[in-house]
């Protein structure tokens, strides 16, 4: 039996998509209205990219569809980290006009599955999809009043990201193919919002098997050229398995 592509009015997917811009961790936000007012304008608030789930797709497929429409990319790192089902999560009066503009059943209760995604912003040009007219990267320090319960979802996503990068090799998804050890350390410090010990960080990264040194170094810099590294993808599955085993034994390797 084939299922129709109709949207299920009760189940949605919302994606917290993180990227790095000008040494700032940013979140990709959308405005379905496409108005040209400022981000802080309460009458034109932004929200997380999301959509109702189609009857003929599973949850991961729905999340992948949303990201593909916005970025043109498939196979982006996605992690479902939580469900949000407060009966009043879409009942705020200030969200009513947006809700009525995009939903055939604006009064239907909606349970959303929240996904965390990571993108190298240098590889993609964001294009609004069928569910939005405007999309832009916003530094997380500038995020204020989002629609519905999207502030709660974003804060939970940021917490999940900070926990995950200390355990799993996912931070590399935000970096270009080649990077210096300084670039990698800076990325961790930006996400964690704290300094990490340089020597300890370098030692742990090199001993983890996560990175592989190249012969190539920086050029055209005033200071001593730093060596470039690449993510050692061939070891990621073995590393993931070993970390899972460590977690089960109550011991977790943290890069700090």
Rosetta blueprint (number, residue, H / E / L):
1 X L
2 X L
3 X L
4 X L
5 X L
6 X L
7 X E
8 X E
9 X E
10 X E
11 X E
12 X E
13 X E
14 X E
15 X E
16 X E
17 X E
18 X E
19 X E
20 X E
21 X E
22 X L
23 X L
24 X E
25 X E
26 X E
27 X E
28 X E
29 X E
30 X E
31 X E
32 X L
33 X L
34 X L
35 X L
36 X L
37 X L
38 X L
39 X L
40 X L
41 X L
42 X H
43 X H
44 X H
45 X L
46 X L
47 X E
48 X E
49 X E
50 X E
51 X E
52 X E
53 X E
54 X E
55 X L
56 X L
57 X L
58 X L
59 X H
60 X H
61 X H
62 X H
63 X H
64 X H
65 X H
66 X H
67 X H
68 X H
69 X H
70 X H
71 X H
72 X L
73 X L
74 X L
75 X L
76 X L
77 X E
78 X E
79 X E
80 X E
81 X E
82 X E
83 X E
84 X E
85 X L
86 X L
87 X L
88 X L
89 X L
90 X L
91 X L
92 X L
93 X H
94 X H
95 X H
96 X H
97 X H
98 X H
99 X H
100 X H
101 X H
102 X H
103 X L
104 X L
105 X L
106 X L
107 X L
108 X L
109 X L
110 X L
111 X E
112 X E
113 X E
114 X E
115 X E
116 X E
117 X E
118 X E
119 X E
120 X L
121 X H
122 X H
123 X H
124 X L
125 X L
126 X L
127 X L
128 X L
129 X L
130 X L
131 X L
132 X L
133 X L
134 X E
135 X E
136 X E
137 X E
138 X E
139 X E
140 X H
141 X H
142 X H
143 X L
144 X L
145 X L
146 X L
147 X L
148 X L
149 X L
150 X H
151 X H
152 X H
153 X H
154 X H
155 X H
156 X H
157 X H
158 X H
159 X H
160 X H
161 X H
162 X H
163 X H
164 X H
165 X L
166 X L
167 X L
168 X L
169 X L
170 X L
171 X H
172 X H
173 X H
174 X H
175 X L
176 X L
177 X L
178 X L
179 X E
180 X E
181 X H
182 X H
183 X H
184 X H
185 X H
186 X H
187 X H
188 X H
189 X H
190 X H
191 X H
192 X H
193 X L
194 X L
195 X L
196 X L
197 X L
198 X H
199 X H
200 X H
201 X H
202 X H
203 X H
204 X H
205 X H
206 X H
207 X H
208 X H
209 X L
210 X L
211 X E
212 X E
213 X E
214 X E
215 X E
216 X E
217 X E
218 X L
219 X L
220 X L
221 X L
222 X L
223 X L
224 X L
225 X L
226 X L
227 X E
228 X E
229 X E
230 X E
231 X E
232 X L
233 X H
234 X H
235 X H
236 X H
237 X H
238 X H
239 X H
240 X H
241 X H
242 X H
243 X H
244 X H
245 X H
246 X H
247 X H
248 X H
249 X L
250 X L
251 X L
252 X L
253 X L
254 X L
255 X L
256 X L
